[in-house]
Amino acid sequence: MIDERQQLSELISVVYDAAIDQSLWENAIERVAHFVDGVGAGLFCKDVDAQHSNVPHRFGIVGPPVELFRQIYPAAVGHFLAEIEQPIATADLIPYDELVATGLYQEWARPLGLIDFVSAVLDKSATSVVMFGVFRHERNGFVDDETRHRMRLIAPHIRRAVLIARMFDLRIAEAATFADALDGLDAGLYLVDAGGRIIHANAAGQAILDAGGILYDVGGRLAACDAQVNRTLREVFAAAGQGDAALGTKGIAIPLIGKGGERYITHALPLTSGARRRAGIGYPAVAALFVRKAALAMSSRSEAIGKMFKLTPTELRVLLAIVEVGGVPEVAAAFGVAETTVRTHVSNLFEKTGTKRQADLVKLVAGYATPMTG
C-alpha cells in the first residue's frame, strides 16, 4: 500500500497541475476526496450576503437544492466563516440529531447516504469566500481526527492552486509561448531557479524590479528589500527545487511592504512536474513567483467605517488587513510587528464593533463594500 507521504506528494502534484489547467480540477478534487476518505467534494464560492454558493468544480456529489440548504443556513454558514485552512465538520456546527430532523437530511442527504461534511476555507475577501469541502458517506463514518489531519495536510496546497489560478489561466500558453503568456499578466511574475536566479520576468514583474521598492535584481537573482522576506524567499525557492511536496506551506501568502507603505502579496507555484513542467519546457525554472498589490475593493469606504466605530488609524489598518491579508499571523508579518500587538488591536476592534470573531469583522466590512446592503 502506498504510504501517506507518497500519496500526499502525488496528490499535491495533481492539485498544482490544476492551477494551470482548469480541465484537471475534477480529477484533482476526486483524488483529494479519496485521500480525505469521502465520496464527493467541490470548490464552493459564496458571496458574503448570499444564502447559497456556486460550485465551479466538483466531483461525485451535486449539491442540495437552494431551498433545502436555506433551512440550515444559520448553522451551515459556519463552514464559510471558519479561519483559513482550519477543518470544520457539519457535526461541529449542528448536532446530528437536529440535522436528521431537517428537510435537507430527509430529502437530500439520507437518500444519498451522506452523514457529514468537512470543509476548509481557502480565501476570503470583503465580499466573497472560497471553500473546499468533502462529503462523507455512511461507510466513511463521521469526520474524525484522521480526517481533520488529512484536510490540514492538503488544504494549503489547494489554497495555493486556487489563488494562483485566479491570477493566471495558463491554458493560453497552449496558443502562445510561455513567455508571451506571462507578459500578458497584470500581476508581476518571475520564473526562478532553486538559487533564486531570475529566468524570466514578465512586464509587470520587471516594472516592480525597476521601482526597487519591494524586490530587486542582485546579480541576476531575485531579492527582497526586507531581510526576513528575503530569507523566506530563499527557503521557498530551495524547497521548490526539491519537488512539489517539499514546498509545504511556505509561500502560501508572503506579505511585502513597499517603501511607500504599499502592501503586496506574493505566492509561489512549483514548476517541477506534470502540466507545469510542460508549460515551461524551455526554462530551467523550479518556481513561478506571483506578486500583486493588495488592493481592497472598498477602500473608498474605509473612512466611513473608521468614523462609525471611532477606530484609530492603526485599528482601521488592522481591520482592512484582516479582510485582505488574512489572520493575525499574516497581518503581523505584513506590518512587521509582534502577533501580540495585532491581537491587542483585534481585541479593541471586537469591543468597538460589537463583534466576537474575525469572521464577523469580515462581514462588517462587506456591509460597507456592498452598496445594496441595507
Stockholm file with secondary structure:
# STOCKHOLM 1.0

chainA/1-374         MIDERQQLSELISVVYDAAIDQSLWENAIERVAHFVDGVGAGLFCKDVDAQHSNVPHRFGIVGPPVELFRQIYPAAVGHFLAEIEQPIATADLIPYDELVATGLYQEWARPLGLIDFVSAVLDKSATSVVMFGVFRHERNGFVDDETRHRMRLIAPHIRRAVLIARMFDLRIAEAATFADALDGLDAGLYLVDAGGRIIHANAAGQAILDAGGILYDVGGRLAACDAQVNRTLREVFAAAGQGDAALGTKGIAIPLIGKGGERYITHALPLTSGARRRAGIGYPAVAALFVRKAALAMSSRSEAIGKMFKLTPTELRVLLAIVEVGGVPEVAAAFGVAETTVRTHVSNLFEKTGTKRQADLVKLVAGYATPMTG
#=GR chainA/1-374 SS CCCHHHHHHHHHHHHHHHHHCGGGHHHHHHHHHHHTTCSEEEEEEEETTCSSCEEEEEESCCCCCHHHHGGGHHHHTHHHHSCBTCCEEHHHHSCHHHHTTSHHIIIIIHHHTEEEEEEEEEEECSSEEEEEEEEEETTTCSCCHHHHHHHHHHHHHHHHHHHHHHHCCGGGGGSSCHHHHHHTCSSEEEEECTTCBEEEECHHHHHHHHHTSSEEEETTEEEESSHHHHHHHHHHHHHHTTCTGGGTTTTSSEEEECTTSCEEEEEEEECSSHHHHHHTTTCCCSEEEEEEECCCTTGGGHHHHHHHHTCCHHHHHHHHHHHHTCSHHHHHHHHTSCHHHHHHHHHHHHHHHTCCSHHHHHHHHHHHHCTTCC
#=GC SS_cons         CCCHHHHHHHHHHHHHHHHHCGGGHHHHHHHHHHHTTCSEEEEEEEETTCSSCEEEEEESCCCCCHHHHGGGHHHHTHHHHSCBTCCEEHHHHSCHHHHTTSHHIIIIIHHHTEEEEEEEEEEECSSEEEEEEEEEETTTCSCCHHHHHHHHHHHHHHHHHHHHHHHCCGGGGGSSCHHHHHHTCSSEEEEECTTCBEEEECHHHHHHHHHTSSEEEETTEEEESSHHHHHHHHHHHHHHTTCTGGGTTTTSSEEEECTTSCEEEEEEEECSSHHHHHHTTTCCCSEEEEEEECCCTTGGGHHHHHHHHTCCHHHHHHHHHHHHTCSHHHHHHHHTSCHHHHHHHHHHHHHHHTCCSHHHHHHHHHHHHCTTCC
//
